Amino acid sequence: MENFKKYLPWTIRIIISFLFLISAVAKLYPSPYFAISTFEVKQLYPMGFSEDVAVFFSRILIGIELALGILLLQNNYLRRIIIPATILMLVIFTTHLTIDTIQNGGNSGNCGCFGSLLPMTPIEAIIKNVVAIILLVIYLYVVPKITNEKSNFWVLTTVTFASILTLFMIAPIQPKVEEIVSEEVEIPAETVETFDTPSAEAIAITPAETTTSEEAKAEPAKPVSDEPAQQKSGYSQYFSNIDKGKKILALFVPGCDHCRDVAKELTEMKAKNKNFPEVEIIFMNEEPEKIPEFFAFAGANYPYKVIEVIPFWKLLGNSKDTPGVIYLWNGNKIKEWDGINDKKFVGSELQTVLKKNYSELKK
């Protein structure tokens, strides 16, 4: 029992410290700017934060998480400031998650507590937070007080400001830029299908005998067009021809394995169907140097644009995830897929809708 009482305080502090440190580090995975921008778009924007405020709040919040994780392992103002501040932050997080769960359900989706490194549903996060709060309350009111608790306030301020400054240094705020690359890929000649064009002789028209019948005078009936009226999709700023005919617009991240798999599947479908729609890609500006490697894996090159992280998420949809695939017909969004769960891209579904006339799709 004596050993239990002896090691319990440090056990609680190490567990909570680890949770806060891993939470801060996970929000920087797989790269700081990408992860923080994703956190802003998917977690802060839905809460009502403006773009200008979110970029500062996200870095300060993660910096405070990092600072608390470090400060829980030292003895300055531990019971008077650090542990109460930690409990307060956990209560705020839990309150927000509870409201979100009541409004939207908490059995799916990623709450963002551990970024994309360790996806966690809101309900799972609530349970984790409640357990952490209980442990900290036990530390405050059950564990005997430490006699050597210190009162050097400079330790708190130095660690806190250093942690926040570190976040601004490793993930500096970027200027607002909608598009950074607008070059289209030049598709190698060997990947382009060619078709024989009939010669002038072959299509020469032989004059027909003149007739005075009413039937001959009547104009031939125009075929009824079974396709949607053309409209603006909102993607023409990236591809001028996107609203003409059938198109596949893909939203990918160059280093995303799931995106590469979908691109490869599209290439295989295109190879089997000569009437397959043109594929055009919008890449997120995350590891753009991997784009050649991306196309090598996909087995073909496609016209593409690269846009910044936040504009990319806005374009795809804050609640959606990569890989994103949209089937457009004359600018009309016929069907779309996103992520790797229930709404993920399924090639057979695309093949089915491609075969249907517009009147069939409306049923």
Secondary structure, DSSP 8 states (H G I E B T S, - for coil): -HHHHHHHHHHHHHHHHHHHHHHHHHTT-S-HHHHHHHHIIIIIGGGT--HHHHHHHHHHHHHHHHHHHHHTTS-BTIIIIIHHHHHHHHHHHHHHHHHHHHHH-SSSS--STTTTTS---HHHHHHHHHHHHHHHHHHHHTS---TT-B--HHHHHHHHHHHHHHHHHHS------SEEE-------GGGS-------TTTT----------HHHHS--------S------S-TTT-TTTTSSEEEEEEE-TT-HHHHHHHHHHHHHHHH-TT--EEEEEEESSSGGGHHHHHHHHTS---EEEE-HHHHHHHH-TT--SSEEEEEETTEEEEEEESSSTT---HHHHHHHHHS-HHHHT-
